[in-house]
Amino acid sequence: MALARSSRAAFAPFFRSKHFHTCSVLAARANASPAATAPKAKRVVVPNLEPFELDEEIFEDQLPQDDDAPEPTHKYLQQQRNVLYYLRLIEHEMPKLVAYRKPFVPPDASQPLIVRSISYGGEPHPAAAKRTIVVPVARLPLKNEQAIHKFKVLAGVRWTPDPPTDSGLGPEEGGGEHGYFKISVEDFPKAAMNLKWASDTIDRLLAAANDLTETFSDIPVDTRHIEARIRKAKKGGHIYGRQTHRPTLKDFPKEWLPAPKPQAIAEPGASSS
């Protein structure tokens, strides 16, 4: 007990009794000093008038690089520059082409072929290598009527009595009394190769047509492709028998027809009762 009392006396300063108030506001006023209750002077903030230094490297990606207009505006201006460029060419350079002017000379009988090609303005396209040749049969170097007939038979569906719609020839032009021949090819990668093949094919047809050892006079010209085109167009000629006459036995060669059967001879004793 004596030790406990001595220990409590030693720790007496730490266990000094204090008065607690139920109101914190009253306690704060009681403990406040007169200097603390005096109003404080307002703090005057002096602005810094020196310019603020910006780090340009931070905003380098966000600031436009010498661009005073949006991108569509610049594209529109570029189109206007292109138009002005070509207008200047027309104004100043086109008159110089008069020195290269040549009079038009229509093709004569030695140049009957009409070559047609397709261009896409310099843009590569598979159809750009295609070449088409159209020629009136009457202007080809054929010997006689038999050679013309043989040429039509050998041409097959490439021969038509009317000029093709994409040939550049009109029905009022001369040379169409024997129809027209058209051939086109796009099997080769180069345009010159396709044109060469078509020209060589016409030469082979002419050589075969002028060879009159076999005239094909007994073979009629096949016009089924013409009739099929008329029926497909459905412009009145598709009705059966209207585009041409109705075929009969007279239209077939005699060699193709079967031999007539001998007529049965009536017996004199046989009579109808």
Long-range contacts (C-beta under 8 A, 24 or more apart in sequence): 109-139, 112-136, 112-139, 112-140, 112-175, 113-199, 113-202, 114-167, 114-168, 114-169, 115-195, 116-166, 116-167, 116-168, 117-191, 126-186, 127-186, 128-191, 129-186, 129-188, 129-189, 129-190, 129-191, 129-194, 130-184, 130-185, 130-186, 130-191, 130-194, 131-184, 131-185, 131-186, 131-191, 131-194, 131-195, 131-198, 132-166, 132-182, 132-183, 132-184, 132-198, 133-182, 133-183, 133-184, 133-195, 133-198, 133-199, 133-202, 134-163, 134-164, 134-167, 134-168, 134-169, 134-180, 134-181, 134-182, 135-180, 135-181, 135-202, 136-163, 136-169, 136-175, 136-176, 136-178, 136-179, 136-180, 136-181, 137-178, 137-179, 137-180, 137-181, 138-175, 138-176, 138-177, 138-178, 139-175, 140-181, 140-206, 141-206, 141-210, 142-206, 142-209, 142-210, 143-210, 143-212, 146-212, 146-215, 146-217, 147-209, 147-210, 147-212, 148-178, 148-209, 149-215, 149-216, 149-217, 149-221, 150-208, 150-209, 150-212, 150-214, 150-215, 150-216, 151-181, 151-205, 151-206, 151-209, 152-178, 152-179, 152-221, 153-216, 153-219, 153-221, 153-222, 154-205, 154-208, 154-209, 154-216, 155-181, 155-205, 156-222, 157-222, 157-225, 158-182, 158-183, 159-221, 160-226, 161-226, 218-253, 218-255, 219-253, 220-251, 220-253
